[in-house]
Structures are given as C-alpha cells and as structure tokens.
C-alpha cells in the first residue's frame, strides 16, 4: 500500500525530482534511486513495506485513509444479563443454580438492608443522627458481587456498599453503633455515619473523598500478588468517581502491574446531581477498559444472578491470569444521593417511580424465587415484620449507649501519642474542667459534668 502510494504521489508530482528523481519497478521490487546525499540504491520488497507498524505501545495496521475514531461509529458494549424483569431466565441453561439456601440468604439480606435504610433515613430526618445514605435500587450490585468473592478477599468501598458488609456478617448492632458514633463503634466515633470499616471482615474503612480508595486498592492488590496467597481485591466506585484523576492512575497502574483486582463500578445514572449525559461522552465506564488493556464486562446491576456470575468470572481471571478486571454494573439510584440531597431538583418523580416499579432488583429476585416455589406472600409478610423488629431493636439499643471518651480523638494515629497530641489533650482537659457545664459530658463514657 505504501509503495503504491509513493508511486501515485510521484505521478502526480507530489514528490520533487530533487528528492526522488527516479523510481523503477524491477522484478516485483521498488527500486528507489537518488543522487542526493546518503544515496545509493534502496531495494525494498512490497511485502516488507506493508508490514505492521513497529512503534512501541501500539498494536496497529497501516492505513492511508484519514479517519477519526468516534464513539458513535460503533454499538455500545452490550449489557450481560440472565433474568428478564419478571424473574424468568432468558436462556434455560443460564441459571447459575445457586440453590434455595443461598438465594434466600441473598434475598433476605437485600430486604433487610432496605428496611435498615428506611429506618435510619427517617432517624436522620428526625435529627437523631447527622447523615445517612440509602442503597435503594442498588441492592443487587452489593449482594450479587460480594457473594461471588471469598471472605478473605480485601474490599475497598466508596460509601454505598453497606450490603457487602451485611453479607459478610457485619451486624445490625455494628451498623447502628457506627451511625450513632457510640462507645461500641469500631471507629470509636471518629467517622461520620455510613463510613463503615471492619478489619475482621476485610473491609477497609470508608473515606468520603471520591476515588482515593482506588489507587490504594491497587497497591493492596499488588501486595497480595507478591504474597501469592490466592486473594484478590475488590474496589467499588461510582461513575462519578471515575472522573477523578485517581481513577485513571489506579486503572493504569493495575493494568501495567498486572494486579489481581476487580474494579466494580456502580453506574446508577447520577453522580449526586450530575446525570451521566453530563458526566461523560463516551460509552460509559466500560468503554474505557479496553483502552487500559483491562478485560471488561458490562452487566445488568438489577439482575443479582448476572452480577454474581460476572463477578465470579472476573475473580477467576484475577487469580488465573493475575490481571485486573473492570465491571460496570448498570443500575439506578432510586433514593436521594444522601440526606443532604433533594433529587427532585434534577429528575422527575415519574422517572424514579418507573425504576422502582418496573426494574427493582429485589422484586426481580423475589419473582425468580416464587417461580420455583421458594417464596410466597405469607413468607414475605412475616419476613418484613421480622426485619423491622430486628432493625428497631438494634436502633433503640444503639441510641441509648454512651459516646466514646473524648480521649479517643487523640489515639490510634500513632502507636503512642506524640508530645503535640499530649499537649492538645491536656488543653482540652483544662477547658472541660473550666467549662464542662456547657457540654453534655454525661453522654460520654467515663466523663462527668461535675
């Protein structure tokens, strides 16, 4: 192609005779002859001239056609699913056959989370806790993914993955204690509500700052790779977080270092108040995966079974090939972003109602169970009452407990308090001695307003 192009250009006087005075074709070869500097005869076979480019970092073919790659030139990455919206399997042999016990555990977990969300959301509205975030509509992404992981796989969450912890055994008492910041809170009251963490359950404590968990997760995955322990890292994030620079750094490092990590993106349609149409122009988040050289899959996040199968397959790639995998779970945030948000300002009530009524992951999984005779209306009624009882019991108990001692603010950053921290702690004690009557010290463990 290149030889033919050269000939065409010469014929049309686009190469001057000074640079290329003569071209002769001899025995299937192009003989370029020049009398100007560094000259001599250059014999190049047509086949050699049509070889693939050898530029480092590129896997391309030559082309003489000027054409820009545009996102609207090709179909978007398909969405993998196993069930339709009525809980029916699309392909008879597509059912992962997880069994009644596991499916029931998934369903009970999703509905228990839903009940806890309702009660804690209302408690914030009543001023009993300072902040809360629900998972309405995204329960399938939590439970479907974490059920496919090993319990010793390390998880880095964003802030809407409470279901992952619930599946692993984080108790209602622990959820409530964290949201109330009481003396039984594993974080000792230092974090705002929903910023959970559990060393025992291999769940790294949540940080509010978007995407900071992503490069940290890659570092952890690289460490697990060096240990050869057969463990992986699962890193959750939203499509809004993917616009942060940390997301790019994490994906690129994971790809070039061959880290065993699953990047699990919950694309729920809105990054707080920013819809996806304003968040990016390409084919979602999955469209970026091939550019990083990362195996990528887009899955129906409201199909809990499809999420399970996708995550299990991704984990297998991480273990067998020591490569990162990107999963984009397409879902919809039915609730407000948080208690600080009013989503009616940027989307219609009808839109939210549609997703709640037509494509909710909980109702889809329930229909799947009912089709197999594993669940019925009476069980549903009894379980709803039981979840409310369990949540309210933990709620009342957590609300009554004392707050941690104020000294906990100064501990655990260093093995021993530094002189500066000791000085600050002493200053606080002196302040409380002088003005303690102005503070509710009776609500804090081991402190007295007198």
C-alpha positions in Angstrom: 0.0 0.0 0.0 2.8 2.4 0.9 4.7 1.6 -2.4 1.5 2.2 -4.4 1.0 5.5 -2.6 4.5 6.6 -3.3 4.1 5.8 -7.0 0.8 7.7 -7.0 2.4 10.8 -5.5 5.3 10.8 -7.9 3.0 10.5 -10.9 1.0 13.5 -9.6 4.3 15.5 -9.0 3.9 15.5 -5.2 7.4 14.4 -4.7 10.0 16.6 -6.3 12.5 15.3 -8.7 15.3 16.7 -6.5 14.4 14.3 -3.7 13.2 11.3 -5.8 14.4 11.7 -9.4 13.6 8.2 -10.5 11.5 5.1 -9.5 11.9 1.8 -11.3 10.0 -1.4 -10.7 12.2 -4.4 -11.1 11.1 -8.0 -10.6 8.4 -7.2 -8.1 10.6 -4.7 -6.2 10.5 -1.0 -6.0 14.0 0.5 -6.7 14.3 4.0 -5.3 17.3 5.7 -6.8 18.6 9.1 -5.7 21.8 11.1 -6.4 21.4 13.3 -3.4 23.3 12.6 -0.1 23.3 9.2 1.7 22.3 7.9 -1.6 22.8 4.6 -3.4 20.0 2.2 -4.3 17.4 1.2 -1.7 15.6 -2.0 -2.7 12.6 -2.7 -0.6 10.1 -5.5 -1.2 6.5 -4.6 -1.3 5.7 -7.1 1.4 8.3 -5.5 3.7 6.8 -2.1 3.2 3.4 -3.3 4.1 4.4 -4.8 7.5 2.7 -3.7 10.7 4.0 -0.6 12.3 6.7 -1.2 14.9 6.1 1.8 17.1 6.3 0.8 20.8 3.0 0.9 22.6 0.8 0.4 19.6 -0.9 -2.7 18.0 -2.0 -1.3 14.7 -2.1 -1.7 11.0 -1.0 0.9 8.4 -3.7 2.9 6.6 -3.7 5.6 4.1 -7.3 6.6 4.9 -7.7 9.6 7.2 -10.4 8.6 9.6 -11.0 9.7 13.3 -12.4 7.2 15.7 -15.7 8.4 17.1 -17.8 6.8 19.8 -20.9 6.9 17.6 -19.3 4.8 14.9 -19.9 1.5 16.8 -22.5 -0.1 19.0 -22.1 0.3 22.8 -20.8 -2.6 24.9 -23.7 -5.0 25.5 -25.2 -5.5 28.9 -24.9 -9.0 30.2 -28.0 -10.4 32.0 -29.5 -13.7 32.8 -33.0 -12.8 34.0 -35.7 -10.6 32.5 -37.6 -8.2 34.6 -40.1 -10.9 35.6 -37.5 -13.1 37.1 -37.5 -15.6 34.2 -34.3 -17.0 32.9 -33.5 -15.8 29.3 -31.6 -18.9 28.5 -32.7 -22.2 30.2 -29.1 -23.2 30.7 -28.0 -19.7 32.0 -29.2 -20.3 35.6 -26.1 -20.5 37.9 -28.2 -22.8 40.2 -27.0 -21.3 43.4 -29.7 -23.3 45.3 -32.6 -22.3 47.5 -30.5 -21.6 50.7 -28.1 -19.2 49.0 -30.7 -17.4 47.0 -32.9 -17.0 50.1 -29.9 -15.6 52.0 -29.3 -13.1 49.2 -33.0 -12.0 49.2 -33.2 -11.7 53.0 -30.0 -9.6 53.0 -31.3 -7.3 50.3 -34.6 -6.8 52.1 -33.0 -6.4 55.5 -30.7 -3.7 54.1 -33.8 -2.0 52.6 -35.5 -1.9 55.9 -32.5 -0.6 57.7 -32.1 2.1 55.1 -35.7 3.3 55.7 -35.4 3.5 59.4 -32.0 5.2 59.5 -33.0 7.6 56.8 -36.0 8.7 58.9 -33.9 8.9 62.0 -31.7 11.4 60.3 -34.8 13.4 59.3 -35.8 13.4 63.0 -32.3 14.7 64.0 -31.2 11.6 65.7 -28.2 11.0 63.5 -26.3 13.6 61.4 -26.2 11.9 58.0 -27.2 8.9 56.0 -27.1 7.3 52.6 -29.5 4.7 51.3 -28.9 1.9 48.8 -32.5 1.9 47.3 -32.3 0.2 43.9 -28.7 -0.9 44.1 -29.0 -3.8 46.4 -28.4 -6.3 43.6 -24.9 -4.9 42.9 -23.9 -5.3 46.6 -25.1 -8.8 47.2 -24.6 -10.3 43.8 -20.9 -9.2 43.7 -19.8 -9.9 47.3 -21.4 -13.4 47.3 -19.1 -14.4 44.5 -16.0 -13.3 46.4 -14.0 -15.2 49.0 -14.4 -13.9 52.6 -10.7 -13.2 52.8 -10.7 -11.0 49.6 -10.0 -7.5 50.6 -12.6 -4.9 49.8 -12.3 -1.1 49.3 -15.7 0.5 49.2 -16.8 4.0 48.2 -19.7 4.7 50.6 -22.8 2.9 49.2 -21.8 -0.7 49.8 -23.4 -1.5 53.1 -24.8 -4.7 51.6 -21.3 -6.1 51.1 -20.7 -5.8 54.8 -24.1 -7.2 55.7 -23.4 -10.2 53.6 -20.1 -10.8 55.3 -21.6 -10.7 58.8 -21.5 -7.0 59.9 -24.3 -7.0 62.5 -27.2 -4.6 62.8 -25.7 -3.5 66.1 -22.5 -2.6 64.4 -24.3 -0.6 61.7 -26.3 1.3 64.3 -23.3 1.9 66.6 -21.3 3.4 63.7 -24.1 5.7 62.6 -24.6 6.9 66.2 -20.9 7.0 66.9 -21.3 5.4 70.3 -18.9 3.5 72.5 -19.3 0.3 70.6 -18.5 1.8 67.3 -15.4 0.1 65.8 -14.3 3.5 64.6 -14.7 5.0 68.1 -17.0 7.8 66.9 -14.4 9.4 64.7 -16.2 9.0 61.4 -19.4 10.4 60.1 -22.3 7.9 59.6 -22.1 5.2 56.9 -18.3 5.3 56.9 -18.0 1.7 57.9 -15.0 -0.5 58.2 -14.0 -3.9 59.6 -10.6 -5.4 59.8 -12.1 -8.7 60.8 -14.3 -8.8 57.7 -11.5 -7.5 55.3 -13.4 -4.3 54.6 -11.2 -1.1 54.5 -12.8 1.8 56.3 -14.7 4.2 54.0 -13.3 7.6 53.1 -15.6 10.4 51.9 -13.1 11.7 49.4 -14.0 10.3 46.0 -11.8 7.8 44.3 -9.0 7.9 46.9 -9.7 4.2 47.6 -8.8 3.2 44.0 -5.0 3.7 43.9 -4.9 2.3 47.5 -6.7 -0.8 46.4 -4.3 -1.3 43.5 -1.4 -1.1 46.0 -3.1 -3.7 48.2 -3.7 -5.9 45.1 0.0 -5.7 44.1 0.9 -6.7 47.6 -1.4 -9.8 47.5 0.1 -10.7 44.2 3.6 -10.7 45.7 2.4 -12.9 48.6 0.8 -15.4 46.2 -2.0 -16.0 48.7 -4.8 -16.6 46.2 -6.6 -13.5 47.4 -7.8 -10.5 45.3 -9.0 -7.0 45.9 -12.5 -5.7 45.0 -12.7 -2.0 44.6 -16.2 -0.4 44.4 -16.8 3.1 43.0 -19.4 5.1 41.2 -19.4 6.5 37.7 -18.9 10.0 39.2 -15.7 8.9 40.9 -14.4 7.7 37.6 -14.0 11.3 36.6 -11.3 11.8 39.3 -7.6 11.6 38.4 -7.1 8.9 41.0 -9.4 6.6 38.9 -7.1 7.0 35.9 -4.0 6.4 37.9 -5.5 3.3 39.5 -6.7 1.7 36.3 -3.4 2.3 34.5 -1.2 1.1 37.4 -3.4 -2.0 37.8 -3.1 -2.8 34.1 0.7 -2.3 33.8 1.5 -4.1 37.1 -0.9 -7.0 36.4 -2.7 -6.7 39.7 -5.4 -9.1 40.8 -8.2 -6.6 41.4 -11.8 -6.2 40.3 -12.8 -2.6 39.7 -16.6 -2.7 40.3 -18.4 0.4 39.0 -21.9 1.1 40.2 -23.3 3.2 37.4 -26.5 4.4 38.9 -27.2 7.2 36.5 -26.4 10.2 38.7 -23.3 11.4 40.4 -25.1 13.3 43.1 -27.0 15.7 40.9 -24.9 15.2 37.7 -26.6 12.9 35.2 -24.4 10.6 33.0 -25.1 12.7 29.9 -23.1 15.5 31.6 -20.6 13.2 33.3 -19.1 11.7 30.2 -19.5 11.5 26.4 -18.1 8.0 25.7 -19.7 4.6 26.1 -20.0 4.7 29.8 -17.2 3.4 32.1 -16.8 0.0 30.5 -15.8 1.8 27.3 -12.6 2.9 29.0 -11.5 -0.6 30.0 -10.0 -1.8 26.6 -8.1 1.5 26.4 -6.2 0.5 29.6 -5.8 -3.1 28.4 -8.2 -4.4 31.1 -10.7 -7.2 30.5 -14.1 -5.5 30.8 -17.7 -6.5 31.2 -21.0 -4.5 31.4 -23.7 -6.2 33.5 -27.3 -5.6 34.5 -26.8 -4.5 38.1 -30.5 -5.1 38.8 -30.0 -8.8 37.9 -28.5 -10.2 41.1 -27.7 -13.5 39.5 -25.9 -11.9 36.5 -23.9 -9.8 38.8 -22.9 -12.9 40.7 -21.8 -14.8 37.6 -19.9 -11.8 36.2 -18.0 -11.3 39.5 -17.2 -15.0 39.8 -15.8 -15.0 36.3 -13.8 -11.8 36.9 -12.3 -13.2 40.1 -11.2 -16.3 38.1 -9.4 -14.0 35.7 -7.7 -12.2 38.5 -6.5 -15.5 40.1 -5.6 -17.5 37.0 -4.1 -14.6 34.9 -3.1 -12.1 37.6 -4.9 -9.4 35.7 -7.3 -6.6 36.7 -10.9 -6.7 35.5 -13.4 -3.9 35.1 -17.1 -4.5 35.7 -19.6 -1.8 35.0 -22.9 -2.6 36.8 -25.8 -0.6 35.2 -28.4 0.2 37.8 -30.4 3.1 39.1 -30.3 5.1 42.3 -33.9 5.2 43.5 -33.2 7.2 46.6 -31.7 10.6 47.1 -27.9 10.7 46.9 -27.8 11.3 50.6 -29.8 13.1 53.3 -28.1 16.3 52.1 -29.7 15.9 48.7 -33.1 16.5 47.1 -33.1 14.6 43.9 -36.4 16.1 42.7 -34.4 19.2 41.8 -32.7 17.3 38.9 -35.0 14.4 38.0 -38.7 13.7 37.8 -40.8 11.8 40.3 -42.2 9.8 37.4 -38.7 8.7 36.4 -37.9 7.4 39.9 -41.3 5.7 40.1 -40.7 3.9 36.8 -37.5 2.3 38.1 -39.0 1.4 41.5 -42.0 -0.3 40.0 -40.6 -1.8 36.8 -37.0 -2.8 37.4 -36.2 -3.2 41.1 -33.5 -5.9 41.9 -35.4 -7.0 45.0 -38.7 -7.6 43.2 -36.9 -9.4 40.3 -35.2 -11.8 42.6 -38.4 -12.4 44.5 -40.2 -13.3 41.3 -37.3 -15.7 40.5 -37.9 -17.4 43.9 -41.7 -17.5 43.5 -41.4 -19.2 40.2 -39.5 -22.0 41.9 -41.8 -22.2 44.9 -39.1 -20.9 47.3 -41.1 -17.9 48.5 -44.7 -16.8 48.9 -46.8 -13.9 50.2 -47.0 -15.2 53.7 -43.3 -15.6 54.0 -42.9 -12.1 52.6 -45.2 -10.6 55.2 -43.6 -12.5 58.1 -40.1 -11.5 57.0 -41.0 -7.8 56.6 -42.2 -7.8 60.2 -39.1 -9.6 61.4 -36.7 -7.2 59.6 -38.5 -4.3 61.2 -38.3 -5.9 64.6 -34.6 -6.6 64.2 -33.7 -3.2 63.0 -35.7 -1.3 65.6 -34.2 -3.4 68.4 -30.7 -2.6 67.3 -31.7 1.1 66.7 -33.1 1.6 70.2 -30.1 -0.2 71.8 -27.5 1.9 69.9 -29.3 5.2 70.7 -29.1 4.5 74.4 -25.4 3.8 74.5 -22.8 6.4 75.6 -20.4 8.2 73.3 -16.7 7.2 73.4 -14.5 9.1 75.9 -13.1 12.2 74.3 -9.5 10.9 74.7 -10.3 8.5 71.8 -9.9 11.5 69.5 -6.2 11.6 70.2 -5.4 7.8 70.0 -4.6 5.3 67.3 -3.0 7.7 64.8 0.4 6.9 66.3 1.5 3.9 68.4 2.0 6.4 71.3 0.7 9.9 71.5 3.2 12.5 70.3 4.2 15.4 72.6 2.0 17.7 70.5 -1.0 15.5 70.8 -0.5 15.1 74.6 -0.3 18.9 74.9 -3.6 19.3 72.9 -5.3 16.6 75.1 -4.2 18.4 78.3 -5.5 21.7 76.9 -8.9 20.0 76.2 -9.0 18.6 79.7 -8.3 22.1 81.2 -11.0 23.6 79.0 -13.6 21.0 80.1 -12.7 21.5 83.8 -13.4 25.2 83.4 -16.5 25.0 81.1 -17.7 21.4 81.4 -21.2 22.5 82.4 -21.7 23.8 78.9 -21.2 20.4 77.4 -23.3 17.2 77.6 -20.5 15.2 79.2 -22.9 12.8 80.8 -23.4 11.4 77.4 -19.7 10.4 77.1 -18.2 7.3 78.6 -16.2 7.9 81.8 -16.9 11.6 81.9 -18.9 13.7 84.4 -20.1 17.3 84.0 -19.3 17.9 87.6 
